[in-house]
Amino acid sequence: MDTTAVQRTVRRLWDAEILPSLREFVAIPALSPNFDADWAATGALDAAVGHLRAWIADRAIPGARIDVVRLPGRTPVLLLDVAATEGVPDTGTVLLYGHLDKQPPVGGWSEGLGPWQAVLRDGKLFGRGAADDGYAGYAATAAIEAVRAAGGAHGRCVVLLETGEESGSPDLPAYLEHLGDQLGRVSLVICLDSGGNDYERLWLTTSLRGLMAVDLTVRVLRSGQHSGLASGVVPSSFRVIRALLDRVEDTETGEILIKEMHVDIPADRAAEAAASVAVTPGAFRGAFPLADETKPVSEDEVELVLNSSWRPTLSVIGASGFPEPADAGNVLRPFTTLTLSFRLPPTADGQAALAAVRDALTSDVPYNATVELTRTETANGWNAPALAPWLRETLDTVSDQVFGNPWRTLGLGGSIPFMGLLAERYPEAQFVITGALGPDSNAHVPDEWLHVKQAERVTEAVAHILDAHARLAAP
């Protein structure tokens, strides 16, 4: 394959074809179903799917078929199925993954920026969904085009773009079952919903944490009462909920006290964490805008990486039962609800963790207060299999030719439920979980932006991996 032609094709596609369409994609408020219960009526997810479908159809890739797959009551999936180039042996299906749904807009965007307004500044494309992860479908398609334009080869490729990832991918198990025969034997998964600690090299995600979420409600009264009369007689729902939380989290250290949530950290993953910190010292500590004199939970950056990738954590991400401070009267509130979001180590059992948390929060409740657990959600994490020799050699070559720096690995604290599902269904598959996100890309928060040149380089790298898979991965 002509490597110069790959680079030339990728750059041309990004400049002339991808960026104009991606800017239009940013303008579509394609909120994930968790944030738009009426998504089917709103039509924004369908608009996002239609937008990408039209762009891919215009590519006119030989041997390609593009379909919108819809199961009743479920969010749609966009599927691009491209036959292998002529003469390629059966090396299995390459499944390239991304998603089209988005996080909510949230407030606080900088002046001149907004969630549904694409702005290109200094090589950064700002707007919701630009980096997480609207570019993925474009990059995957462009990589296939680049292979063909450069005289390379690729096996059968299926680009799967879902519309529920930001809601935990609840519909994907059904789609994997429905599409099982069509996908066939998946031998390589390329996911473009990740990134790394800098924009100087190719980063591979080697593990993803699982998640468990639950709404915890403590109820002590049928209706609010005057706090001057009721306090001291009726227990505070907030105090009870604090006592329950102390059963699952050490307030001094943040350590999770539920043994079912802990695993032994594999030695190779611990070594990878140390290597990542060594190559980008300070990148992880500096990735988050700490307020004023706030310090991270540890001064050891390797420990911070392991905390966020292989240890369980708890974040309280929502609350109900509280008035706004300006509206707060002297009332002993009848209930307190907190949304508890646990991140689980990659190899922890989510269902076992949920059962243990349920037991801890509902047994021997102080004052016999009423405890309700609702909106429970679990998803297991993922730990990558060992790299096949052909893939490791390809990554070495690509890193030298495209990035000029060695590739590195990291464990990701976030979750991509699809990877765990795929690992269970295709245990022999190789995984390349990568992407253009960096520590300051602002995914999920104001001022989300895509590093355009990094996205170009990732696209180029995917093209080389596709060619190597076709030539070297035959069983």
Wavefront OBJ file of the C-alpha trace (Angstrom):
o trace
v 0.000 0.000 0.000
v 1.263 3.459 -0.941
v 1.614 5.216 2.420
v 1.920 8.638 0.783
v -1.348 8.068 -1.040
v -3.026 7.074 2.246
v -1.932 10.305 3.888
v -2.904 12.401 0.872
v -6.354 10.803 0.650
v -7.073 11.161 4.363
v -6.079 14.820 4.430
v -8.129 15.593 1.331
v -11.202 13.871 2.740
v -10.952 15.646 6.079
v -10.458 19.079 4.521
v -12.964 18.883 1.700
v -15.536 16.305 2.758
v -15.526 15.500 6.462
v -15.181 18.864 8.195
v -18.064 20.553 6.325
v -20.387 17.617 7.070
v -19.189 17.215 10.659
v -19.953 20.885 11.314
v -23.519 20.254 10.147
v -23.680 17.186 12.397
v -22.740 19.281 15.429
v -25.829 21.425 14.828
v -28.133 18.412 15.330
v -29.256 18.174 19.011
v -29.171 14.372 18.963
v -29.568 13.824 22.690
v -29.156 10.278 23.934
v -32.425 8.659 25.101
v -31.594 9.119 28.795
v -31.739 12.865 28.190
v -34.686 12.906 25.768
v -37.415 10.452 26.717
v -39.387 11.522 23.626
v -36.474 10.945 21.258
v -38.671 9.095 18.754
v -41.009 12.088 18.466
v -38.233 14.666 18.681
v -36.550 13.124 15.660
v -33.033 14.369 16.363
v -31.489 10.884 16.562
v -33.106 10.016 13.250
v -31.788 13.283 11.817
v -28.251 12.396 12.905
v -28.551 8.941 11.370
v -29.982 10.402 8.171
v -27.193 12.962 7.959
v -24.416 10.363 8.206
v -26.250 7.959 5.939
v -26.480 10.567 3.188
v -22.806 11.475 3.525
v -21.649 7.855 3.394
v -23.936 7.096 0.456
v -22.315 9.947 -1.484
v -18.947 8.226 -1.069
v -20.080 5.523 -3.539
v -17.643 2.956 -2.155
v -17.604 -0.134 -4.417
v -19.163 -3.180 -2.805
v -20.774 -1.121 -0.046
v -24.282 -1.426 1.364
v -25.703 1.026 3.855
v -28.742 0.332 5.994
v -30.615 1.898 8.882
v -31.592 -0.977 11.178
v -34.596 -0.440 13.443
v -35.920 -2.832 16.033
v -39.337 -1.969 17.523
v -39.090 0.494 20.388
v -35.304 0.767 20.144
v -32.957 3.495 18.983
v -31.759 3.064 15.371
v -28.402 1.731 14.221
v -26.602 2.834 11.058
v -24.738 0.000 9.345
v -22.212 0.297 6.511
v -21.231 -3.108 5.113
v -18.262 -3.091 2.710
v -17.160 -6.253 0.947
v -13.489 -7.242 1.074
v -11.253 -6.059 -1.722
v -10.716 -8.586 -4.475
v -8.417 -11.484 -3.680
v -8.326 -11.009 0.087
v -8.570 -14.317 1.998
v -11.242 -14.693 4.648
v -9.717 -12.953 7.650
v -13.063 -12.404 9.342
v -15.122 -9.242 9.738
v -13.622 -5.966 10.860
v -16.206 -4.201 13.027
v -15.630 -0.446 13.259
v -17.662 1.205 16.006
v -18.847 4.688 16.879
v -21.985 6.422 18.106
v -24.151 9.331 16.991
v -26.033 10.209 20.190
v -24.835 13.071 22.361
v -24.637 14.261 25.929
v -26.877 17.178 26.992
v -25.696 20.685 26.092
v -25.186 21.952 29.708
v -24.486 25.608 30.401
v -21.264 27.522 30.731
v -19.897 27.465 27.194
v -17.286 30.124 26.493
v -18.134 33.305 24.630
v -18.699 32.641 20.956
v -19.158 28.895 21.503
v -22.244 26.768 21.975
v -23.254 23.090 21.958
v -25.056 23.177 18.613
v -22.750 25.707 16.945
v -19.673 24.306 15.197
v -16.692 26.646 15.535
v -13.240 25.898 14.109
v -10.423 27.653 15.981
v -6.726 26.880 15.776
v -7.293 23.321 14.597
v -9.994 22.646 17.168
v -13.591 21.955 16.141
v -15.847 23.004 19.014
v -19.385 21.696 19.493
v -21.298 18.914 21.207
v -20.614 15.542 19.636
v -17.655 16.645 17.525
v -15.145 14.636 19.576
v -17.529 12.279 21.428
v -17.906 10.844 18.988
v -19.497 12.171 15.827
v -16.228 12.081 13.913
v -15.957 8.278 14.262
v -18.272 7.326 11.406
v -16.501 9.744 9.080
v -13.053 8.505 10.116
v -13.958 4.830 9.698
v -15.409 5.413 6.233
v -12.485 7.582 5.171
v -10.006 4.916 6.310
v -11.679 2.367 4.036
v -11.568 4.838 1.145
v -7.901 5.584 1.796
v -6.948 1.902 1.684
v -8.581 1.530 -1.698
v -7.152 4.766 -3.093
v -3.637 3.698 -2.074
v -3.825 0.269 -3.685
v -4.125 -1.532 -0.366
v -6.421 -4.315 0.734
v -8.994 -4.802 3.437
v -11.170 -7.636 4.602
v -14.899 -7.307 4.991
v -15.626 -4.152 7.007
v -18.790 -3.281 8.910
v -19.135 0.211 10.345
v -21.711 0.190 13.151
v -22.926 3.532 14.493
v -25.376 3.299 17.382
v -27.536 5.995 18.966
v -27.680 4.977 22.628
v -24.070 4.854 23.849
v -24.374 7.873 26.135
v -27.283 6.070 27.830
v -25.282 2.894 28.448
v -26.062 1.165 25.111
v -29.244 -0.522 26.387
v -30.341 -1.574 22.893
v -27.080 -3.060 21.651
v -27.526 -6.591 23.038
v -30.720 -6.896 21.011
v -29.004 -5.547 17.898
v -26.019 -7.870 18.291
v -28.417 -10.799 18.486
v -30.401 -9.520 15.509
v -27.287 -8.868 13.394
v -25.325 -11.929 14.509
v -25.571 -13.846 11.236
v -24.884 -10.736 9.175
v -21.774 -9.795 11.141
v -20.367 -13.302 10.893
v -16.992 -14.050 12.466
v -15.665 -10.796 13.888
v -11.871 -11.011 14.105
v -11.001 -7.341 14.682
v -12.876 -4.583 16.509
v -11.841 -0.970 15.976
v -13.537 1.474 18.329
v -13.012 5.210 17.801
v -14.668 6.371 21.035
v -11.522 6.800 23.098
v -8.249 8.720 23.183
v -5.169 9.283 25.274
v -2.999 11.510 27.427
v -1.668 13.704 24.601
v -2.019 14.358 20.874
v 1.510 13.253 19.950
v 1.035 9.505 19.557
v -1.462 6.696 19.041
v -3.062 5.606 22.311
v -4.723 2.236 22.815
v -7.257 1.709 25.571
v -6.572 -1.663 27.167
v -9.299 -1.663 29.812
v -12.625 -0.002 30.539
v -14.331 0.237 33.888
v -17.818 -1.111 34.389
v -20.580 0.894 35.976
v -23.382 0.544 38.451
v -25.935 3.247 39.210
v -28.867 3.462 41.590
v -31.217 6.092 42.986
v -31.182 5.855 46.789
v -34.168 7.368 48.601
v -34.561 7.639 52.366
v -38.070 8.597 53.483
v -38.940 9.604 57.068
v -42.206 11.553 56.764
v -45.330 11.492 54.654
v -45.049 15.296 54.301
v -42.612 18.021 55.324
v -42.875 19.449 58.835
v -41.790 22.618 60.631
v -38.127 22.006 61.483
v -38.404 23.845 64.773
v -41.048 21.391 65.928
v -40.001 18.156 64.246
v -36.205 18.261 64.529
v -35.002 16.235 67.481
v -38.097 14.077 67.232
v -38.042 12.938 63.606
v -34.673 11.771 62.230
v -33.268 13.756 59.342
v -33.480 11.845 56.060
v -30.166 13.417 55.099
v -28.456 12.135 58.240
v -29.807 8.644 57.634
v -28.596 8.683 54.038
v -25.177 9.879 55.220
v -24.998 6.916 57.597
v -25.898 4.530 54.797
v -23.260 5.999 52.478
v -20.651 5.460 55.195
v -21.293 1.747 54.751
v -20.115 1.813 51.141
v -17.472 4.565 51.062
v -14.744 5.703 53.462
v -15.315 9.458 53.780
v -11.658 10.081 54.664
v -10.069 8.315 51.699
v -12.833 7.667 49.182
v -12.103 3.929 49.295
v -15.101 1.766 48.459
v -15.873 -0.619 51.315
v -17.808 -3.240 49.313
v -15.428 -6.146 48.730
v -17.384 -7.357 45.689
v -16.326 -4.178 43.879
v -12.585 -4.826 44.197
v -10.286 -6.969 42.038
v -6.558 -7.654 41.977
v -4.921 -5.256 39.528
v -3.065 -7.283 36.852
v 0.672 -6.700 36.865
v 0.769 -5.799 33.163
v -1.899 -3.117 33.605
v -0.054 -1.623 36.568
v 3.122 -1.533 34.452
v 1.230 0.141 31.613
v -0.033 2.822 33.995
v 3.523 3.571 35.103
v 4.736 3.708 31.490
v 1.957 6.111 30.481
v 2.793 8.453 33.355
v 6.487 8.286 32.461
v 5.899 9.379 28.864
v 3.436 12.171 29.748
v 4.315 13.287 33.276
v 1.763 15.658 34.757
v -0.764 15.077 31.986
v -3.162 13.187 34.204
v -2.866 15.514 37.186
v -3.364 18.504 34.917
v -6.339 17.106 33.034
v -8.972 18.431 35.437
v -9.706 22.050 36.394
v -9.344 21.793 40.172
v -10.853 24.748 42.011
v -8.528 27.142 43.826
v -6.204 25.150 46.125
v -7.973 21.786 45.752
v -5.571 18.842 45.614
v -6.053 15.458 43.937
v -6.649 12.466 46.179
v -3.012 11.354 45.849
v 0.310 12.989 44.995
v 1.382 9.789 43.191
v 0.272 10.099 39.581
v 0.488 6.343 38.943
v -1.917 5.800 41.839
v -4.259 8.381 40.306
v -4.236 6.466 37.012
v -4.948 3.167 38.777
v -7.682 4.819 40.859
v -9.436 5.917 37.695
v -8.998 2.673 35.767
v -8.790 -0.329 38.117
v -10.339 0.709 41.424
v -14.016 1.260 42.274
v -15.242 4.786 42.948
v -18.481 6.512 43.916
v -19.809 9.799 42.551
v -23.081 11.337 43.713
v -24.334 12.739 40.414
v -27.888 13.813 41.263
v -30.177 14.750 44.117
v -33.861 15.327 44.765
v -35.958 16.454 47.711
v -34.026 19.684 48.184
v -35.306 23.180 47.417
v -32.936 25.750 45.967
v -31.084 27.542 48.802
v -32.894 30.806 48.133
v -36.216 28.985 48.420
v -35.384 26.895 51.495
v -37.805 27.340 54.396
v -37.555 25.970 57.922
v -38.825 22.552 56.933
v -37.691 19.105 57.937
v -37.881 17.503 54.529
v -39.805 14.223 54.142
v -37.212 12.479 51.981
v -33.793 12.692 50.369
v -32.869 11.047 47.066
v -29.323 10.727 45.771
v -28.207 9.200 42.477
v -25.183 7.024 43.179
v -22.850 6.323 40.264
v -20.252 3.630 40.914
v -17.407 2.884 38.539
v -16.261 -0.728 38.775
v -12.919 -2.346 37.916
v -12.830 -3.869 34.419
v -13.147 -7.466 35.645
v -15.623 -6.938 38.498
v -19.053 -8.590 38.392
v -21.634 -5.803 38.175
v -24.560 -7.916 39.345
v -22.651 -9.174 42.385
v -21.668 -5.591 43.196
v -25.278 -4.424 42.924
v -26.483 -7.200 45.223
v -23.849 -6.290 47.822
v -24.720 -2.591 47.663
v -28.411 -3.380 47.956
v -27.748 -5.431 51.086
v -25.553 -2.710 52.622
v -28.092 0.057 52.025
v -31.275 -1.753 53.023
v -30.243 -3.850 56.042
v -30.698 -2.607 59.614
v -31.591 0.935 58.502
v -31.268 3.604 61.252
v -34.643 4.417 62.853
v -36.265 1.893 60.521
v -36.558 4.658 57.903
v -37.971 3.668 54.537
v -35.267 2.977 51.939
v -36.037 2.712 48.238
v -33.602 1.690 45.500
v -34.811 2.586 42.018
v -33.444 3.066 38.496
v -30.719 0.471 38.992
v -28.258 -0.040 36.146
v -25.225 -2.280 35.753
v -22.723 -2.875 32.960
v -19.561 -4.924 33.227
v -16.213 -3.524 32.157
v -13.656 -4.939 29.768
v -10.018 -6.000 29.793
v -8.313 -6.350 26.415
v -6.875 -9.663 25.231
v -3.182 -9.899 24.432
v -2.214 -8.340 21.105
v -1.566 -10.723 18.228
v 1.977 -10.446 16.804
v 0.738 -9.025 13.495
v -1.182 -6.272 15.270
v 1.659 -5.330 17.600
v 4.092 -5.094 14.660
v 1.584 -2.980 12.723
v 1.128 -0.603 15.638
v 4.914 -0.183 15.856
v 5.120 0.641 12.151
v 2.110 2.962 12.159
v 3.380 4.833 15.179
v 6.682 5.502 13.463
v 5.265 6.434 10.058
v 2.186 8.434 11.089
v 2.915 9.847 14.554
v 6.689 9.799 14.871
v 6.345 8.558 18.451
v 5.852 5.112 20.017
v 2.287 4.081 20.764
v 1.200 3.806 24.361
v -1.641 2.237 26.315
v -3.933 3.320 29.113
v -6.889 2.092 31.092
v -9.953 4.259 30.664
v -12.039 5.186 33.661
v -15.169 5.582 31.578
v -17.324 2.814 30.162
v -18.131 1.608 26.660
v -20.602 -1.225 27.359
v -20.411 -2.397 23.748
v -16.840 -3.625 24.224
v -17.805 -6.031 26.986
v -20.683 -7.316 24.888
v -18.391 -7.869 21.903
v -15.720 -9.576 23.986
v -18.279 -12.071 25.245
v -19.672 -12.736 21.786
v -16.336 -12.802 19.902
v -13.722 -14.122 22.363
v -11.104 -14.620 19.619
v -11.288 -11.048 18.293
v -8.506 -8.492 18.508
v -9.396 -5.027 19.789
v -8.079 -1.601 18.837
v -9.797 0.916 21.109
v -8.465 4.334 20.206
v -9.565 7.778 19.100
v -8.845 11.494 19.002
v -9.995 12.458 22.495
v -7.425 14.021 24.794
v -7.373 14.988 28.459
v -8.717 18.461 27.679
v -11.247 17.611 24.951
v -14.124 18.433 27.336
v -16.336 15.479 26.481
v -19.671 15.720 28.353
v -18.955 19.263 29.582
v -18.915 22.789 28.079
v -16.523 23.608 25.229
v -16.198 20.080 23.849
v -13.711 20.095 20.985
v -12.077 17.780 18.470
v -8.346 17.921 17.712
v -8.680 17.795 13.923
v -5.083 16.827 13.120
v -5.162 14.026 15.677
v -8.396 12.781 14.129
v -6.668 12.795 10.738
v -3.735 10.803 12.098
v -6.044 8.297 13.777
v -7.907 7.881 10.471
v -4.613 7.233 8.701
v -3.605 4.710 11.351
v -6.882 2.823 10.951
v -6.255 2.559 7.208
v -2.878 0.912 7.848
v -4.398 -1.470 10.394
v -7.112 -2.504 7.922
v -4.482 -3.262 5.277
v -2.351 -5.257 7.697
v -5.377 -7.236 8.886
v -6.140 -8.265 5.310
v -2.564 -9.342 4.624
v -1.419 -10.821 7.923
v -4.368 -11.940 10.051
v -5.424 -15.038 8.150
v -5.855 -17.995 10.576
l 1 2 3 4 5 6 7 8 9 10 11 12 13 14 15 16 17 18 19 20 21 22 23 24 25 26 27 28 29 30 31 32 33 34 35 36 37 38 39 40 41 42 43 44 45 46 47 48 49 50 51 52 53 54 55 56 57 58 59 60 61 62 63 64 65 66 67 68 69 70 71 72 73 74 75 76 77 78 79 80 81 82 83 84 85 86 87 88 89 90 91 92 93 94 95 96 97 98 99 100 101 102 103 104 105 106 107 108 109 110 111 112 113 114 115 116 117 118 119 120 121 122 123 124 125 126 127 128 129 130 131 132 133 134 135 136 137 138 139 140 141 142 143 144 145 146 147 148 149 150 151 152 153 154 155 156 157 158 159 160 161 162 163 164 165 166 167 168 169 170 171 172 173 174 175 176 177 178 179 180 181 182 183 184 185 186 187 188 189 190 191 192 193 194 195 196 197 198 199 200 201 202 203 204 205 206 207 208 209 210 211 212 213 214 215 216 217 218 219 220 221 222 223 224 225 226 227 228 229 230 231 232 233 234 235 236 237 238 239 240 241 242 243 244 245 246 247 248 249 250 251 252 253 254 255 256 257 258 259 260 261 262 263 264 265 266 267 268 269 270 271 272 273 274 275 276 277 278 279 280 281 282 283 284 285 286 287 288 289 290 291 292 293 294 295 296 297 298 299 300 301 302 303 304 305 306 307 308 309 310 311 312 313 314 315 316 317 318 319 320 321 322 323 324 325 326 327 328 329 330 331 332 333 334 335 336 337 338 339 340 341 342 343 344 345 346 347 348 349 350 351 352 353 354 355 356 357 358 359 360 361 362 363 364 365 366 367 368 369 370 371 372 373 374 375 376 377 378 379 380 381 382 383 384 385 386 387 388 389 390 391 392 393 394 395 396 397 398 399 400 401 402 403 404 405 406 407 408 409 410 411 412 413 414 415 416 417 418 419 420 421 422 423 424 425 426 427 428 429 430 431 432 433 434 435 436 437 438 439 440 441 442 443 444 445 446 447 448 449 450 451 452 453 454 455 456 457 458 459 460 461 462 463 464 465 466 467 468 469 470 471 472 473 474 475
